[in-house]
Amino acid sequence: MAKQCLDTKTRITIGALGGISPIIISLLVVDITRLFSETGVMDGIGLSIRFLVLIFIGGLIGYLHTKEEEPFKLFQLGIAAPALLTTAINGNSISNQTYLKEHSADAEYHFFMKSAYAAEADYKNQTLFKQARVTQTQLFLRGLIGTKLFSEDDDWYVIVGSHKEISAAKLQVESIKTMHYKAKIYKPSTDRGYFTVAIGTNLDFEEAKQLKAKAIKNGLPEDTFLWKRK
C-alpha cells in the first residue's frame, strides 16, 4: 500500500522544527543562566530574528517538498540548509571571542564573604571596572549573527597577574585586597590559557596608564601591564 504524502501544514511544521533544532541543541551545551544574564534587549531582538529566519527556511523547505512521505526525512531536510547558516554564524561568533570572560561563578566569591573588611573596604580602583561602551546596533548584530562587541577607545585592561591555576589567581586577589585594590579573575580564552587577574577593565589608554603607575607605586607587581582588547 502506497504511503500518502504529508499535508502542507505537517510538512511546514516538521521542516520548521528541523530548521530550529541546531539552535535548540546548541542551547543544551551552554550555561543558560549566564546566557540570559549577558543578553540585553537588542541581543534578544537579534536572536529572535535569527530564530525566525531559521524557522522560515526550514518551513519553506518543508513546503516545497510536496511529495515527501517520510516525516523523519523531511525533518532532516529541514535541518540541512538552516544548519549551514547556523554553522556560518557560530563560526563567526567563535572567531571573534577575543574578550576576557569574567570567572564570576567561583573567582568572585570574595566579594560576598561575610567579612567586615570586605564589606567596608575602600578600594582605590573601585570605579575602574567598566563595561565596554557599545552601540545598540552592535548588540543587535551580536544577537543576529554573533559579531563581537567592540569600542573604539575604552578597551584597555590593567593586568597584575596570570596564573595556570584558578587557586593561584584567587590567592593573588586576596593579597591585592589587603592593599585596598579590587581585582577580578578572567577565564582563559583557550584550554591552555591562563587565569588573568585584572584591576581595571574597559578603560581608555590614559586611565589604564595612570592606574598601572599608581598600582605599582602602591606595591602591586612591577610587571603589571596593559592589555588591549582586539
Backbone bond lengths (Angstrom), bond angles and torsions (degrees), N, CA, C in turn:
res aa  C-N    CA-C-N  psi(-1)  N-CA   C-N-CA  omega(-1)  CA-C   N-CA-C  phi
1 M - - - 1.466 - - 1.536 109.57 -
2 A 1.297 115.26 125.94 1.466 120.27 -177.63 1.523 110.97 -69.39
3 K 1.331 115.61 141.68 1.459 119.87 177.77 1.517 110.09 -76.91
4 Q 1.311 115.27 150.71 1.466 120.29 177.15 1.521 109.70 -86.46
5 C 1.303 114.23 144.19 1.464 119.12 175.97 1.521 109.06 -67.15
6 L 1.301 116.19 146.72 1.463 120.73 178.01 1.520 109.90 -68.45
7 D 1.336 115.65 143.31 1.464 118.97 179.49 1.525 110.10 -73.30
8 T 1.328 116.41 164.68 1.467 122.53 -173.44 1.525 112.69 -57.53
9 K 1.317 117.18 -46.72 1.466 120.93 -178.00 1.522 111.19 -60.95
10 T 1.332 116.09 -43.14 1.467 120.38 -179.81 1.522 110.95 -65.39
11 R 1.342 117.00 -42.07 1.462 120.53 -179.91 1.524 111.15 -62.39
12 I 1.321 115.38 -44.36 1.475 119.20 -179.26 1.523 110.55 -64.37
13 T 1.324 117.01 -42.30 1.468 121.17 -178.83 1.524 111.46 -63.96
14 I 1.331 116.12 -47.12 1.467 119.78 -179.41 1.527 110.68 -65.45
15 G 1.335 116.94 -42.40 1.455 120.30 178.33 1.519 111.73 -62.16
16 A 1.343 116.69 -41.03 1.464 121.25 179.67 1.526 111.04 -64.71
17 L 1.336 116.03 -40.37 1.467 119.67 177.36 1.527 110.48 -63.26
18 G 1.318 116.14 -39.38 1.459 119.46 175.94 1.513 111.59 -63.66
19 G 1.323 116.29 -39.98 1.455 120.64 -179.05 1.517 113.44 -62.98
20 I 1.336 116.80 -37.08 1.459 120.38 -176.37 1.518 112.56 -90.80
21 S 1.328 118.13 -11.43 1.471 120.85 -174.47 1.528 113.78 -61.41
22 P 1.361 121.03 -36.26 1.477 118.17 178.01 1.524 112.95 -60.03
23 I 1.353 116.45 -37.00 1.460 119.99 178.32 1.526 110.04 -67.90
24 I 1.324 116.66 -44.23 1.463 120.93 -179.64 1.526 110.07 -60.01
25 I 1.317 116.65 -43.53 1.466 120.72 179.69 1.527 110.82 -64.46
26 S 1.331 116.77 -40.82 1.467 119.45 -179.32 1.522 111.56 -64.01
27 L 1.349 117.00 -31.29 1.459 120.62 179.34 1.523 111.89 -68.12
28 L 1.319 116.78 -21.18 1.462 120.54 -179.18 1.524 112.20 -72.60
29 V 1.332 116.97 -17.32 1.466 119.71 -175.77 1.528 112.36 -110.87
30 V 1.327 117.09 11.69 1.462 119.37 177.60 1.520 109.59 -115.68
31 D 1.326 115.46 163.11 1.457 122.05 175.89 1.531 107.49 -80.08
32 I 1.332 116.39 102.60 1.467 120.94 -175.18 1.524 111.53 -60.53
33 T 1.335 116.74 -41.57 1.470 120.22 -179.11 1.513 110.75 -60.13
34 R 1.334 116.04 -46.14 1.467 120.05 179.61 1.522 110.89 -66.79
35 L 1.347 115.88 -37.92 1.456 120.02 179.84 1.521 110.71 -57.74
36 F 1.333 116.41 -48.59 1.465 119.87 -178.03 1.520 111.68 -70.10
37 S 1.332 117.51 -32.32 1.464 119.53 -179.30 1.527 111.11 -69.55
38 E 1.353 117.25 -26.26 1.460 121.13 -178.22 1.520 112.86 -96.69
39 T 1.329 117.14 -3.61 1.460 120.89 -175.44 1.518 110.49 -98.52
40 G 1.329 115.98 121.73 1.450 120.81 177.88 1.516 111.34 -94.63
41 V 1.330 115.73 -175.55 1.464 120.91 -177.56 1.523 111.40 -61.52
42 M 1.332 116.39 -47.31 1.464 119.10 -178.33 1.524 112.02 -68.44
43 D 1.345 116.24 -35.11 1.470 119.49 172.70 1.521 109.62 -57.26
44 G 1.340 115.14 -46.03 1.456 120.84 -177.60 1.519 112.46 -63.22
45 I 1.335 116.33 -39.30 1.463 119.86 178.77 1.528 110.11 -65.10
46 G 1.333 115.93 -45.62 1.465 119.84 178.92 1.512 111.88 -62.25
47 L 1.336 116.43 -42.19 1.457 120.95 179.66 1.526 111.11 -65.80
48 S 1.330 116.36 -38.79 1.470 120.17 178.52 1.524 111.33 -63.38
49 I 1.337 116.37 -40.30 1.469 119.85 177.86 1.527 109.81 -64.90
50 R 1.335 116.46 -39.37 1.463 119.15 177.01 1.534 110.40 -59.65
51 F 1.331 116.78 -45.19 1.463 120.76 178.36 1.525 110.76 -58.18
52 L 1.338 115.83 -46.21 1.463 120.04 -177.52 1.527 111.42 -63.65
53 V 1.334 116.21 -39.60 1.469 119.84 178.82 1.528 110.80 -63.40
54 L 1.332 116.50 -43.71 1.466 120.16 179.59 1.528 111.26 -65.66
55 I 1.324 116.16 -39.90 1.468 120.05 177.30 1.523 110.21 -63.80
56 F 1.331 116.16 -42.36 1.461 120.75 -179.80 1.528 111.29 -62.57
57 I 1.339 116.44 -45.76 1.466 119.60 -178.88 1.531 110.40 -62.86
58 G 1.341 115.60 -45.38 1.459 118.89 179.09 1.515 111.93 -63.00
59 G 1.335 115.78 -42.59 1.463 120.05 178.70 1.516 112.26 -65.15
60 L 1.338 117.00 -37.77 1.467 121.20 178.92 1.526 110.77 -63.74
61 I 1.334 115.43 -42.27 1.467 119.42 178.03 1.528 110.21 -61.42
62 G 1.328 115.62 -42.14 1.457 119.20 177.58 1.514 112.20 -63.25
63 Y 1.309 116.71 -39.66 1.465 121.84 179.81 1.534 111.30 -64.28
64 L 1.324 116.17 -40.30 1.467 120.39 -175.47 1.531 113.03 -73.71
65 H 1.310 118.02 -23.67 1.464 120.73 179.72 1.540 108.94 -87.62
66 T 1.291 114.11 74.05 1.473 120.65 -172.80 1.527 113.54 -68.91
67 K 1.319 117.02 -22.73 1.464 119.25 -175.73 1.532 113.25 -104.24
68 E 1.318 115.75 12.64 1.460 118.88 -177.99 1.531 111.21 -74.27
69 E 1.336 115.74 136.48 1.459 121.33 -177.57 1.529 112.65 -111.82
70 E 1.342 116.87 -23.66 1.460 121.49 -174.53 1.531 111.27 -98.98
71 P 1.344 118.29 115.92 1.471 120.66 178.94 1.523 113.48 -57.84
72 F 1.341 117.18 -42.22 1.464 119.32 -176.94 1.524 111.22 -66.12
73 K 1.310 116.90 -39.40 1.460 120.15 178.30 1.524 110.18 -63.69
74 L 1.330 115.87 -39.37 1.459 119.97 178.90 1.528 110.34 -66.42
75 F 1.330 116.15 -36.80 1.461 120.93 176.94 1.535 109.91 -61.85
76 Q 1.332 116.22 -42.92 1.462 120.77 178.11 1.523 111.52 -63.40
77 L 1.318 115.78 -40.44 1.467 119.82 177.65 1.527 110.44 -64.79
78 G 1.329 115.47 -37.03 1.456 120.14 178.06 1.516 112.48 -64.40
79 I 1.322 116.32 -32.17 1.470 121.27 179.31 1.522 111.33 -72.61
80 A 1.342 116.88 -38.96 1.462 122.53 -166.75 1.522 115.27 -51.85
81 A 1.337 118.19 -65.15 1.465 120.48 -175.06 1.531 112.62 -66.61
82 P 1.341 119.13 -47.25 1.467 118.41 177.43 1.522 112.54 -60.82
83 A 1.337 117.12 -32.33 1.466 120.25 -179.68 1.521 111.08 -63.20
84 L 1.325 117.19 -36.75 1.468 120.42 177.38 1.521 110.38 -63.65
85 L 1.343 115.01 -41.74 1.461 119.44 178.33 1.521 110.49 -65.49
86 T 1.332 116.81 -43.40 1.464 121.31 179.66 1.519 111.06 -62.33
87 T 1.326 116.71 -40.78 1.466 121.29 178.72 1.523 110.84 -61.50
88 A 1.338 115.74 -42.43 1.461 119.99 178.85 1.519 110.89 -64.00
89 I 1.329 116.13 -41.99 1.467 121.03 179.75 1.520 110.62 -64.64
90 N 1.353 115.91 -47.99 1.450 119.71 -178.81 1.522 111.48 -64.74
91 G 1.332 116.44 -36.36 1.457 120.21 177.31 1.510 110.81 -62.53
92 N 1.324 116.48 -40.71 1.457 121.29 177.91 1.516 110.37 -64.25
93 S 1.324 115.38 -42.39 1.455 120.28 -179.30 1.510 111.57 -64.33
94 I 1.352 116.95 -46.54 1.455 121.28 -178.56 1.524 111.36 -63.69
95 S 1.338 115.74 -41.44 1.464 119.04 -177.93 1.512 112.25 -66.79
96 N 1.330 117.57 -16.37 1.455 120.69 -178.17 1.526 113.27 -104.41
97 Q 1.336 118.14 12.61 1.451 119.95 -179.05 1.526 110.49 -80.65
98 T 1.324 116.10 73.97 1.456 120.44 -179.38 1.521 112.05 -103.34
99 Y 1.309 116.84 -0.59 1.456 119.84 177.33 1.514 110.91 -71.75
100 L 1.324 115.89 151.84 1.447 119.92 162.69 1.528 106.12 -78.74
101 K 1.315 116.96 136.04 1.457 121.16 -179.92 1.522 109.67 -105.45
102 E 1.313 115.61 123.56 1.453 120.05 -176.52 1.521 111.28 -65.35
103 H 1.322 115.33 132.72 1.459 121.03 179.80 1.525 108.01 -90.21
104 S 1.327 116.43 65.28 1.457 120.78 -169.65 1.512 113.85 -74.88
105 A 1.315 118.44 -31.27 1.460 120.74 -173.50 1.526 112.41 -61.04
106 D 1.346 117.13 -40.83 1.453 120.76 -177.92 1.519 112.84 -109.64
107 A 1.338 115.16 -43.20 1.448 119.21 -166.91 1.513 114.35 -74.78
108 E 1.315 118.20 -19.10 1.450 118.65 -176.26 1.512 112.95 -102.98
109 Y 1.329 115.74 19.19 1.445 119.36 178.94 1.524 111.26 -58.73
110 H 1.327 116.83 -28.19 1.458 121.50 -175.19 1.519 112.36 -66.35
111 F 1.310 118.50 -21.22 1.458 120.48 179.66 1.523 111.36 -76.59
112 F 1.342 116.71 -14.25 1.452 120.23 -176.62 1.531 112.17 -116.14
113 M 1.334 117.28 8.49 1.451 120.47 178.84 1.519 109.82 -64.50
114 K 1.333 115.91 147.12 1.452 120.66 177.95 1.527 108.20 -81.00
115 S 1.284 113.41 75.96 1.456 119.83 -176.85 1.517 108.73 -132.44
116 A 1.325 115.82 130.18 1.461 119.19 -179.63 1.513 110.14 -61.88
117 Y 1.340 115.67 -36.00 1.458 118.81 -179.64 1.523 110.49 -64.32
118 A 1.330 115.83 -45.74 1.454 119.76 -178.00 1.507 111.21 -64.40
119 A 1.327 116.58 -36.41 1.455 120.65 -176.91 1.517 111.56 -72.67
120 E 1.359 116.07 -30.86 1.455 119.05 -172.62 1.537 112.46 -107.20
121 A 1.313 116.25 3.43 1.465 119.44 -175.11 1.522 111.73 -59.41
122 D 1.321 115.13 138.61 1.459 121.15 177.15 1.527 106.96 -109.59
123 Y 1.315 115.45 88.08 1.460 119.75 -174.30 1.523 111.12 -72.54
124 K 1.322 115.86 136.58 1.457 120.82 179.84 1.530 111.74 -68.30
125 N 1.326 117.34 -23.26 1.465 121.48 -177.33 1.526 112.29 -116.08
126 Q 1.315 116.27 27.41 1.466 121.45 -173.68 1.527 112.70 -54.72
127 T 1.315 117.42 -37.12 1.477 120.55 -174.97 1.529 113.19 -94.42
128 L 1.326 116.60 7.37 1.462 118.71 -172.77 1.529 113.81 -101.84
129 F 1.328 116.57 14.36 1.467 120.60 169.84 1.520 106.72 -103.81
130 K 1.306 115.38 100.36 1.454 120.98 -173.72 1.524 111.29 -113.97
131 Q 1.317 115.72 155.80 1.458 121.52 172.62 1.523 108.61 -87.66
132 A 1.310 116.06 147.25 1.459 119.30 177.56 1.520 109.87 -62.26
133 R 1.319 116.20 134.33 1.469 120.10 178.03 1.526 108.48 -84.59
134 V 1.304 114.98 110.20 1.460 120.40 -176.75 1.526 109.53 -127.90
135 T 1.315 115.85 160.46 1.456 120.94 -178.19 1.529 110.66 -86.29
136 Q 1.328 115.07 161.23 1.467 120.55 176.33 1.530 110.68 -64.02
137 T 1.324 116.00 -32.28 1.474 119.76 177.78 1.516 110.73 -63.20
138 Q 1.338 117.35 -41.32 1.457 121.09 178.48 1.526 111.14 -63.21
139 L 1.331 116.68 -41.06 1.460 120.50 178.01 1.527 110.66 -63.38
140 F 1.333 115.95 -41.49 1.461 120.67 179.03 1.529 110.64 -61.59
141 L 1.335 116.78 -45.37 1.463 120.87 -178.82 1.519 111.72 -68.28
142 R 1.345 117.05 -30.06 1.461 119.22 176.08 1.535 110.09 -64.66
143 G 1.329 116.12 -42.16 1.456 119.04 177.71 1.513 112.89 -69.83
144 L 1.346 116.20 -35.15 1.464 120.34 -175.42 1.528 112.48 -77.69
145 I 1.340 116.94 -50.92 1.466 119.04 -174.22 1.525 113.46 -128.96
146 G 1.323 117.16 8.79 1.457 119.55 172.83 1.508 116.33 78.73
147 T 1.333 118.90 20.13 1.462 119.23 179.04 1.525 110.04 -70.05
148 K 1.330 116.13 154.00 1.463 119.64 -179.04 1.525 110.39 -78.49
149 L 1.325 114.53 157.01 1.457 120.51 173.69 1.519 108.21 -84.95
150 F 1.311 116.31 146.74 1.454 119.35 177.78 1.524 109.20 -154.48
151 S 1.306 114.84 154.30 1.465 120.50 172.75 1.520 106.74 -129.85
152 E 1.301 116.52 156.28 1.459 119.80 -173.73 1.523 113.07 -75.68
153 D 1.315 116.64 -33.61 1.461 118.61 -171.81 1.529 113.96 -121.88
154 D 1.333 116.91 -42.89 1.460 120.34 -171.59 1.522 111.37 -85.66
155 D 1.335 116.50 70.65 1.453 119.65 -175.11 1.530 112.64 -137.38
156 W 1.328 115.93 28.33 1.463 120.23 179.74 1.526 110.96 -104.61
157 Y 1.334 115.39 137.43 1.462 122.74 175.73 1.530 108.42 -114.78
158 V 1.327 116.25 146.58 1.465 121.18 174.71 1.525 107.04 -106.78
159 I 1.332 116.13 113.00 1.455 122.64 -173.00 1.531 110.12 -106.02
160 V 1.331 116.18 127.47 1.465 120.37 -179.34 1.530 112.39 -107.38
161 G 1.325 117.60 -7.23 1.463 118.59 179.24 1.514 112.59 -175.04
162 S 1.329 116.27 153.06 1.461 123.31 175.03 1.520 107.78 -133.07
163 H 1.323 116.53 132.49 1.459 120.53 -172.96 1.522 111.02 -134.89
164 K 1.311 115.55 142.20 1.458 121.04 178.42 1.524 110.57 -71.27
165 E 1.333 116.86 -33.42 1.460 121.51 -177.75 1.520 110.53 -112.68
166 I 1.336 115.95 141.86 1.460 121.45 179.35 1.522 111.31 -62.80
167 S 1.333 116.84 -32.23 1.472 120.02 -178.66 1.531 110.82 -63.20
168 A 1.309 117.11 -39.24 1.466 120.65 178.88 1.524 110.85 -67.45
169 A 1.333 116.13 -37.56 1.469 120.08 178.02 1.522 110.28 -64.74
170 K 1.329 116.67 -39.92 1.467 120.54 179.22 1.522 111.17 -64.25
171 L 1.323 116.16 -40.20 1.463 119.86 178.27 1.525 110.96 -61.78
172 Q 1.330 116.91 -40.14 1.455 119.28 178.92 1.525 111.17 -66.46
173 V 1.324 115.83 -39.40 1.466 119.98 178.19 1.531 110.28 -59.28
174 E 1.339 116.42 -44.57 1.459 119.86 -179.94 1.522 111.26 -65.24
175 S 1.322 116.41 -37.58 1.464 120.64 178.60 1.521 111.21 -65.35
176 I 1.333 115.51 -43.68 1.462 120.82 -179.94 1.523 111.29 -64.52
177 K 1.322 115.38 -34.16 1.464 119.44 -178.76 1.525 111.84 -61.63
178 T 1.330 117.48 -32.46 1.461 120.15 178.98 1.529 111.63 -68.33
179 M 1.337 116.28 -16.55 1.466 120.96 176.65 1.525 110.94 -95.60
180 H 1.338 115.50 12.62 1.470 121.91 179.51 1.524 112.65 65.93
181 Y 1.327 116.06 35.05 1.461 121.08 173.28 1.521 109.10 -118.55
182 K 1.298 114.83 130.21 1.456 120.86 174.71 1.530 108.01 -82.58
183 A 1.332 116.58 140.54 1.460 120.42 178.74 1.515 110.06 -137.30
184 K 1.322 115.79 151.04 1.461 121.55 176.99 1.523 109.10 -127.90
185 I 1.316 113.97 148.78 1.457 120.25 179.92 1.520 109.37 -103.26
186 Y 1.318 115.60 137.03 1.456 121.30 179.53 1.521 110.07 -119.62
187 K 1.327 114.72 139.09 1.460 121.10 -176.82 1.524 111.66 -70.29
188 P 1.327 116.51 152.91 1.468 119.58 175.31 1.523 110.59 -63.91
189 S 1.318 116.30 148.95 1.465 120.71 177.78 1.521 111.34 -80.66
190 T 1.335 117.04 -14.39 1.464 121.95 177.72 1.521 108.32 -137.01
191 D 1.320 116.41 168.08 1.462 121.09 180.00 1.519 112.27 -62.81
192 R 1.334 116.47 -26.34 1.465 120.19 -177.85 1.527 111.72 -102.23
193 G 1.310 117.20 13.81 1.451 120.88 -178.42 1.515 112.87 -83.19
194 Y 1.322 115.76 -173.17 1.451 122.39 -176.74 1.525 110.43 -118.59
195 F 1.339 115.65 148.90 1.455 120.87 172.27 1.519 107.61 -76.05
196 T 1.321 115.70 123.28 1.462 121.29 -173.63 1.522 110.32 -102.08
197 V 1.321 116.13 135.27 1.458 121.90 177.81 1.529 108.05 -105.47
198 A 1.333 116.13 119.67 1.468 121.01 -176.99 1.520 110.58 -118.28
199 I 1.325 115.77 146.92 1.468 120.67 176.05 1.526 111.57 -114.27
200 G 1.334 116.76 3.79 1.458 121.20 176.61 1.514 108.98 -163.97
201 T 1.342 116.88 142.07 1.464 120.32 -176.97 1.519 111.23 -138.74
202 N 1.329 115.23 149.70 1.463 122.04 175.73 1.526 112.49 52.92
203 L 1.317 115.58 45.85 1.456 122.19 -179.87 1.520 109.78 -100.79
204 D 1.341 115.70 158.85 1.457 116.42 169.84 1.534 107.65 -79.88
205 F 1.324 116.17 169.37 1.464 119.61 -171.02 1.528 112.38 -60.33
206 E 1.322 117.46 -42.07 1.463 120.66 -177.99 1.524 111.40 -65.09
207 E 1.344 116.55 -42.18 1.469 120.40 177.53 1.524 110.57 -60.45
208 A 1.332 115.23 -45.80 1.455 120.45 -178.42 1.522 111.39 -63.48
209 K 1.327 116.12 -43.28 1.464 121.10 -179.17 1.529 110.84 -63.57
210 Q 1.323 116.23 -42.12 1.466 120.37 -180.00 1.526 111.26 -67.16
211 L 1.356 116.18 -40.80 1.462 119.73 178.77 1.523 111.01 -63.43
212 K 1.330 116.40 -42.30 1.466 120.55 179.09 1.529 110.36 -60.15
213 A 1.305 116.78 -48.50 1.469 120.69 -177.99 1.524 111.11 -62.20
214 K 1.308 116.60 -43.78 1.463 121.16 -179.22 1.529 110.45 -65.61
215 A 1.330 116.08 -41.26 1.463 120.64 -178.04 1.528 110.76 -63.58
216 I 1.324 116.97 -45.46 1.473 120.43 179.05 1.526 110.43 -63.33
217 K 1.316 116.44 -40.10 1.463 121.02 178.52 1.518 111.04 -62.84
218 N 1.343 116.45 -31.85 1.463 121.16 -178.79 1.524 113.15 -88.38
219 G 1.326 117.52 8.43 1.455 120.06 173.08 1.512 116.53 103.29
220 L 1.321 118.20 3.46 1.454 120.04 176.09 1.528 109.51 -76.43
221 P 1.331 118.62 165.94 1.470 120.84 -171.99 1.524 114.43 -52.01
222 E 1.316 114.76 139.83 1.461 121.27 179.04 1.526 112.15 -64.19
223 D 1.358 115.36 -26.28 1.462 118.38 -178.09 1.529 112.84 -91.47
224 T 1.328 116.86 17.79 1.470 120.56 172.70 1.529 108.38 -55.00
225 F 1.324 115.83 136.17 1.471 118.11 -175.35 1.524 111.33 -139.22
226 L 1.319 114.91 165.77 1.463 121.92 178.16 1.524 109.61 -98.33
227 W 1.322 115.36 138.93 1.463 121.12 177.53 1.517 108.94 -126.32
228 K 1.315 116.35 131.25 1.462 121.37 -176.96 1.512 110.24 -104.60
229 R 1.314 116.14 124.48 1.457 120.30 177.06 1.519 109.28 -67.47
230 K 1.327 117.42 135.60 1.457 121.24 -176.88 1.518 110.60 -119.10
